[in-house]
Structure formats: structure tokens, C-alpha cells
Amino acid sequence: MLIFNYIPIGWSAYLSFFDAQGTVTPDTFVGLDNYADMLTGPFAQSLLTFSVFALFIVPLTFALALGLAVAVNRIRFARAFFRSVFFLPTACSYVVAAMVWKLSLFSGVRFGLANTVLDWFGQDPVAWLSNPDPPWYWVVLVTARLWLQVGFYMILFIAGLQRIPDSLYEAAYVDGAKPGWQVFRHITFPQLRPTSIAVLLLSLIAAYQAFDEFYNLLGTARGYPDFGRPPLVYLYYLALGQTQDYGHGSAGALILALLIALVTLLQGQVLGFGRRD
Amino acid sequence: MRGYSRRGFLGMAGGVTAAGLLAACGSNTGRSSGSGDTIEQWYHAYGEAGVQQAVERYAKAYDKATVHVQWNPGDYDSKIASALAASNGPDVFESTLRVDMVRSKQIVSLDDLLGDARSDFTESVLASHTVDGQVYGIPQSVDMQMLFYRKSMLQKAGLQPPSTVDELIDAAHKLTTNKVKGLFLGNDGGVGVLAGPLLWSAGLDYLTPDNKVGFDDPLAAESVGRLRTLFTSNSLLLGAPADWSDPSAFVQGLTAMQWTGLWTVPAVQKALGDDFGVLPWPALNGAGKASVPFGAYGSMVNAKSKKIDAAKAYVKWLWIERGDYQQDFDLSYGFHIPARKSLAAKADKLKSGPAADAVRFVQDLGKPQNPPPWTAKMQLALSDSLNKIVRSGADATTELKNAAGSVQTELKRLYG
């Protein structure tokens, strides 16, 4: 832990106060300049974009995962089959999924799957990932991310559902609760509170840590567009690509870590993370 | 017959595995032993079959030291940048030259290796490996980009090959049908690959010769604005399965014209025969010039190497004394232009057709794709600005001014 976690984090914090381009042993102290640069440049725009993305993708992931879990948990036949079908994408590499989305489903040419469907309705092909106006690229990014991660959170919810004792449902029915929405609202959903909080926290952190599918869907050999650029992709180009600017990169990494910690704590505070049931 | 116990079998299998791993960790030059130093040499993974075997063969033929060749698939440029910043980099490696490598003292000058051969290197190519008058890389090969067009499609539309940017826009529009787009500049609309040609076509450059921002100019905004016109004209192919560096879209008839590279000529010839021609990126106006960008990997020596003299001697032997190896490297596997004029002149493959045009373009109109003073950070700033202008419709003057500000900061860091 000391060697692989605390020393690198400490060294990164040290580098963030220096002009450390092309070196990890810098000697030019710049104070908070790197932080100021990061909070006023493209990185700040990237953080803002991905805060909006998090606000959108987290509830969507939550609702879809919960809906699927309830449906799959209720199903009386081929339950294992349906669980596997929805869980299997979790095992798929983000890179491979991005390639399938980019080259097959949402290719911009007329014979891409989505464009073939549009053609049936007499619509012109759409350059899904090339043209940000209108921003159709979000359709590609969001569907890829949902396909890849919803199955994992569904499994968490199924585990939560199976921990709810049958006696609670029986008591509710005895008290006159109607099966369906009423039971879900007053029994199932409250009982899933710890799982729900875990899903919200994990999916929020995952939203800010987006990299693989974004990099492979929107990146080219010659760069990455400013729109739809996650903070980690920007940091990759700044610190780990040819630029090797460890000073600004470290400042950005610490800002991102602090932001995730802050939003997670706030979310936990609102939802009562760690509070006794 | 003697049987094996389970323990004996596992022991033997473990021994064989360990021996295999040790062998895999060793030199892949094929030499059982070598005299003198062992030199670590890195290449990026060339796509053409046979290149890896060829460079290993060259290494094996060197008798002054044992040379260990490492082949690096993936993001080689980032990998070599990280290795140079750390202390575990190779002794000899291939790269394009960036001024920050020199400022950070990561590479050594190779000026003293050139001797009489200096005049045999194409001047602009050697210049792309020179900083402050010192040569830091011995050019190995030259790759370049140009505009490919289908002769038959232009003929059918009654068009001549475009010689100005406006003619190119007009041709792209007229060649577009419901099945074929007029022009393919990459899936990002050419933003990533055409920054240089757009500036050169207006008589500008990334930087001025005295290292000041070269594109904070209304003409730059006008030139980039033309690319925005193309992007919104519905005549650009966008979202093709393969990007601009691959000729698939062109040979499959998805586009009538495509910006791609010299390396695709054999594949295009195989698919289309003589039904194609090549052009430089045209001039925007009288002040500008048609241009082709070229890139040249050069062989460099790591300043942190403990065997600098041995490494320099090997570089001299391989890329200056052994012209036959450079010719083999450039022309026997892929399709590159030798950096040495005498070798380029002898190459039969480059004497006719589009390949000969390409050689002429490089000599007359060639501009380095990544000039040494132009850093990755500057490229990131300009690329962001071009994306905003061309793909999102932002104001060109404002965005280029913002990019100029970032480039100015970087220039101040490098040159004071």
C-alpha cells in the first residue's frame, strides 16, 4: 500500500506545485499556478461536461438496473438464462464494445446498422460520432456505457432483493397492501436502501472515471475532440502522452480526486450513507 | 519402461517453462554471444510484414556489439516519451524530433556522425531532425500525405483535378451522389490531419522562423473556415469504418477523393489500377502554396544511455554507412521514400506514376508534419481550436487567438 498507493499520491501532490514537464524530479516551484491553469482551461470544461453526464447517467443506470433486477427476479422460467443475458456484457472489454458500437452499430456510412434502420424510414445517414451538432455522439456513448455496466448493477440489486425476507411481503399482504407498485414502493424499495446507495456511489465514481469507451469511440490517431472529452482522457493527453506535463497532470488528478470525494460525501450525506437503518 | 512420478513430472515441466521464459527474455537477434557492449534498440511496430525480421537481421549483422531489438506495438510515441523521462529507456530508438526532448537533455547530438553524407540527405528531412543547428536524429525513411482522386469519377462529372481550395470544395460538391461522397479527409473531417496544410495553403505556418506564433492571422481563420464549409456541405464522408490513413473508403468507392498517405499507393494500385491520381493540398490564395506534409522517423541516441559512444557508432553504421539496409528497409516491405537522395533516385518503385509524383511533391512542396519546435502541447491547443471551429461552428478568429495564447505560453517556457 505504501509503495503503490501512498508514495505515488504524495509524489503527485508534490509535482502539482512544480513545473514538471518531462521530469519527475523538478526544481521550479510554481505554487498554485498549475491548479489555476487547470481550473480555467479545457480541464474545467471537461469537469463540467462530465458533471452533467454524471447527473444524467447515474439515475438512468440506477433505474434500468433496478427495473431489470425486479423483472428478472420475478420471472418464473429460464431465470438463470435471463440473468446471464443481462450480465454477460459486463464481461465484455470496453474496448471491444466500443469497436462494435463504432464500426458496426453506429458507423456513419449508409450500411451501418443504425443508418440502415433510418434508411427504412427514408432518413439520411447520420455521422453519429463525427458531427457534434446535433450531439448524436451522446446516444452512442450512453448506450455503450449502459450496455456495459447495467448488468453489473442489476446483479447487486438482485442480491439485495434476495435478502428481503418473505415474511415482510406476507405481513404487507395481510395488512392489505396490493401487489405491484404499492408493495414495491413501501416494502421493496426501502429495503433496498443500502444497495441503492452503493449503486449510486459506484456509478457516480464510474461516470467521472470514464475513459475506455470514450477514448476508443471518439479518439483518432491524430487526437481527440474537445466535445465529449472525459477528464481522464484530457489528463492522459496532458501527462502520459507526448506532452509529459506531470505538473499540470498531477494538479488535474488531485482536483478530480477531490471532486469525486466531495460529490460522493455529499451524495452519501443526502442519502444517509453509513446511517443506521 | 520407467514411469514419471507426479512430483518429477511437475518439476520437469517447471524447468522447461523456466528455460522457455529465460530464453524469451534474452536477445532476439539470434546471436548466441556478442563482443563488447549490448545495445538496446527500440522500433515501433511497422504494419508491413517482414520489417521486424529485417531490422533484426541488420542488428545481427553488426559485429561491434550485440544489439537487442525491441518491437513495440501500441502507442509507441507515448511509450518512448515515458521511457526517456525515466531512466530505463533504450540506448537507440526511432522517433520524430521535438524541441522539448532537446531542452530536457533526453537525446544527444549526432552532428558528428554525418560527415560527407550530410549533403546526401534531403534538406527538409534533415532539417526536421535539427534543433539550434544540431542534428539529433539520422532520418531513416520518409512518409508523406497527399490527396488521391478517382480519374474516372472526375471525368464523368466533367471536372479537372482541383488546383485551388475553392475548386476542391466545388469538386467535392459535384462528385457527391446518394451513394458516393465527394471527399474523405478522416472521420473528424480532417481536423486532426490537415492543420499544417490549411496554414501552409494561406502562406502561414505553425510558427514563424524566429519561433513566434504563426497562425494568429485573418488568413488562417479564412483557411480554417473553408474546412468548416466542407464539413457542413454534406459532401464529406464522415464515420467511415476505417480512418483516413487506410485506403478502404477510396478503393471501395465510398468517396471520389481521399486524403491519405504514400503508404497506400500499392493497395490503391492493386484495387484501381491506373484509375487514380494524386495531388498536394491546394493553395488558398496567391500568398499561399500547395503543400504535402511529411513525417520522418530518425534514429536517436538516449542521453541517459551508459553506452553513448557504442550507440552512436551503431547508428552511424546502420543508417549512414549501410545504404543498402536503408534501401531495403524503405522499399522491400512497405512503401516509403528513402531519406538519402541518392537512394531515392535509384528506387525503381518511385520512378513512375503517383509514387514519382509523391517524391516530387516532397522535394518541391514538402513541409514537416511535426516540426521540432512544435510540441505536443501546442498541437493539443491548436487541435482543440480546430475542432471547435470546424466541427462545432465556433468563431474562427476567437478560437485561433485562444490557441495562439496557449502556444505563446509554451514558447515562453521553451525559449524565454
Contacts between the chains, C-beta under 8 A, distances in Angstrom:
chain1	res1	chain2	res2	distance
A	19	B	413	7.6
A	21	B	100	6.9
A	21	B	104	7.8
A	21	B	413	7.4
A	22	B	84	8.0
A	22	B	85	5.6
A	22	B	100	5.7
A	22	B	101	7.9
A	22	B	103	7.8
A	22	B	104	4.0
A	22	B	106	7.2
A	23	B	85	6.4
A	23	B	104	6.5
A	24	B	85	6.7
A	24	B	86	7.7
A	42	B	384	6.1
A	103	B	241	5.1
A	106	B	239	7.8
A	107	B	239	5.8
A	107	B	240	7.6
A	107	B	241	5.6
A	108	B	187	7.1
A	108	B	237	7.9
A	108	B	238	4.9
A	108	B	239	1.4
A	108	B	240	6.7
A	109	B	237	7.5
A	109	B	239	6.2
A	109	B	240	5.8
A	109	B	241	6.9
A	109	B	254	6.3
A	110	B	179	7.7
A	112	B	239	7.3
A	125	B	239	7.9
A	127	B	238	3.6
A	127	B	239	4.4
A	128	B	239	6.1
A	129	B	187	7.1
A	129	B	239	6.0
A	130	B	187	5.3
A	130	B	188	6.4
A	130	B	189	6.4
A	130	B	238	3.8
A	130	B	239	5.1
A	130	B	391	7.5
A	131	B	231	7.9
A	131	B	238	6.4
A	131	B	391	6.8
A	132	B	391	5.4
A	132	B	392	5.3
A	133	B	391	7.6
A	133	B	392	6.3
A	133	B	393	6.4
A	220	B	186	6.8
A	220	B	187	6.5
A	220	B	188	5.6
A	220	B	192	5.3
A	220	B	243	6.0
A	221	B	192	7.4
A	221	B	243	6.7
A	221	B	245	6.5
A	222	B	186	7.5
A	222	B	188	7.6
A	222	B	192	2.9
A	222	B	193	5.3
A	222	B	383	7.6
A	223	B	188	7.7
A	223	B	191	7.7
A	223	B	192	4.8
A	223	B	379	7.5
A	223	B	380	7.4
A	223	B	383	4.6
A	225	B	188	6.6
A	225	B	191	7.6
A	225	B	387	4.6
A	225	B	391	6.5
A	226	B	384	4.6
A	226	B	387	5.1
A	226	B	388	6.1
A	227	B	387	7.2
A	227	B	391	7.4
A	227	B	392	6.4
A	237	B	376	8.0
A	237	B	380	6.0
A	238	B	377	7.8
A	238	B	380	7.5
A	240	B	78	6.1
A	240	B	82	7.0
A	241	B	75	7.8
A	241	B	77	7.6
A	241	B	78	4.9
A	241	B	81	7.2
A	241	B	376	6.2
A	242	B	77	5.4
A	242	B	78	6.2
A	242	B	81	4.9
A	242	B	98	7.0
A	242	B	375	7.9
A	242	B	376	3.8
A	243	B	375	7.3
A	243	B	376	4.4
A	243	B	377	4.9
A	243	B	380	6.8
A	244	B	81	5.3
A	244	B	82	7.2
A	244	B	85	5.6
A	244	B	100	7.8
A	245	B	377	6.6
